[in-house]
Amino acid sequence: MKKEGAVRNEEIKELRQKAIDVSKKSSPNLNDLQRVVIDKNTTIYVKDGEDPVEARKKFIAKMQDRKYNIHYKNYDVGDD
């Protein structure tokens, strides 16, 4: 007869392994991407070779054009 704690431990191990397997399939390798800092709390990643200034501008424009018109006052958009 198995103890209930032992069964729970095996279940947790199985769920953890499933999560690892899913992350390996769907998570990008950040070493292949270029880091772009939007502000002190926001960082995005773009493909190597893309223009980081243009990516930053696109991200800010996308956030400011949202349906609910959310504007982020922390974004410094004057990097021309």
C-alpha positions as CSV (number, residue, x, y, z in Angstrom):
1,M,0.0,0.0,0.0
2,K,1.4,3.4,-1.1
3,K,1.3,6.4,1.1
4,E,-0.8,9.3,-0.2
5,G,2.2,11.7,0.0
6,A,4.3,9.4,-2.2
7,V,1.6,9.4,-4.9
8,R,1.3,13.2,-4.7
9,N,5.1,13.5,-5.1
10,E,5.1,11.3,-8.2
11,E,2.2,13.3,-9.6
12,I,4.2,16.6,-9.0
13,K,7.2,15.1,-10.7
14,E,5.1,14.1,-13.7
15,L,3.5,17.5,-14.0
16,R,6.9,19.2,-13.8
17,Q,8.3,17.0,-16.5
18,K,5.3,17.8,-18.8
19,A,5.9,21.5,-18.2
20,I,9.6,21.2,-19.1
21,D,8.7,19.3,-22.3
22,V,6.2,21.9,-23.3
23,S,8.7,24.8,-22.7
24,K,11.3,23.0,-24.8
25,K,8.8,22.9,-27.7
26,S,7.4,26.4,-27.6
27,S,10.0,28.7,-25.8
28,P,12.4,30.6,-28.1
29,N,16.1,30.5,-27.4
30,L,16.8,34.0,-26.1
31,N,20.5,33.6,-27.1
32,D,19.3,33.9,-30.7
33,L,17.4,37.1,-30.1
34,Q,18.4,40.7,-29.5
35,R,17.3,42.4,-26.2
36,V,15.5,45.8,-26.5
37,V,14.8,47.7,-23.4
38,I,11.6,49.7,-23.5
39,D,11.8,51.2,-20.0
40,K,13.0,50.0,-16.6
41,N,10.2,47.5,-16.3
42,T,9.8,46.4,-19.9
43,T,12.1,44.4,-22.2
44,I,11.3,42.8,-25.5
45,Y,13.3,40.5,-27.7
46,V,13.6,40.8,-31.5
47,K,15.4,38.7,-34.1
48,D,19.1,39.4,-34.5
49,G,19.7,41.9,-37.2
50,E,16.5,43.8,-36.7
51,D,16.7,47.5,-35.9
52,P,16.2,47.9,-32.1
53,V,15.1,51.5,-32.3
54,E,12.4,50.6,-34.9
55,A,11.3,47.7,-32.8
56,R,11.0,50.0,-29.7
57,K,9.0,52.5,-31.7
58,K,6.6,49.8,-33.0
59,F,6.1,48.4,-29.5
60,I,5.3,51.8,-28.1
61,A,2.9,52.6,-30.9
62,K,1.2,49.3,-30.5
63,M,0.7,49.8,-26.8
64,Q,-0.6,53.4,-27.3
65,D,-3.0,52.3,-30.1
66,R,-4.7,49.7,-27.9
67,K,-8.5,49.4,-27.9
68,Y,-8.8,50.9,-24.4
69,N,-6.3,53.7,-25.3
70,I,-3.8,52.9,-22.6
71,H,-0.9,55.3,-22.6
72,Y,2.2,54.5,-20.7
73,K,3.7,57.7,-19.4
74,N,7.0,55.9,-18.5
75,Y,7.9,55.4,-22.1
76,D,10.5,57.9,-23.3
77,V,9.7,58.1,-27.0
78,G,12.2,60.8,-27.8
79,D,15.1,58.7,-29.0
80,D,15.4,60.1,-32.5
